[in-house]
Amino acid sequence: MKKYNNLKIAVVFGKGDDSCGVTRGGQELYLWSKKVGALVDLYAYDKRYSRSGAHTSTVNIIFKNKDIIEITKKINDNYDIVIFMSYPMPKHDHSYCKDFYHIL
């Protein structure tokens, strides 16, 4: 599958690494990338949930609100595809929600 070789994909979990089906979907994409030679990096907001140990997570980049500008630049400069798997909820800090939607 040469067409995926060196393809760079960023997967963003704006809600955090919560070990639900959305997180599992990102994990499956990561496993697929290893088979086809693509690169998948999993980004997650620094929030963990009580079910976070439900399955193995390969989130390799954790970010905080203060990192949004830096993360945005890194994603825009380094990836061919960006997939937003989850978005912040009203329970998240208002400034994080605002920055996530307007900057990232």
Residue, then its C-alpha position, 0 to 999 in steps of 0.5 A: m500500500k504505497k499510497y499511504n507511505n509517509l502520510k502524516i495524520a494528526v488525530v485530536f481529542g479535544k475532550g481529552d483521553d476518555s477511553c470511550g468509542v471515540t478514543r478507540g477509533g483513534q487507537e484503531l487508526y493508529l494501529w492501521s497506520k503501522k500496517v501501511g507505513a503512515l504516521v498517526d499522532l494522537y493529541a489529547y487535551d489534558k483531561r482524564y476520565s474515570r473510565s480512562g483505563a478501560h483500554t490501552s491508549t496510545v495518545n502520545i501528545i497531551f496538551k493544555n490550554k496554554d499550548i493551543i497556539e504552539i499545537t496549532k502551528k505544529i499541526n498545520d506545519n507537519y500533517d497532511i490530514v487532521i481529524f478532530m475526534s472529539y470537541p470540548m464540552p461546556k463542562h470544560d474551562h470556557s477559555y479552553c473551549k473558546d481557544f479550541y474553536h477559534i484558534l485550533 
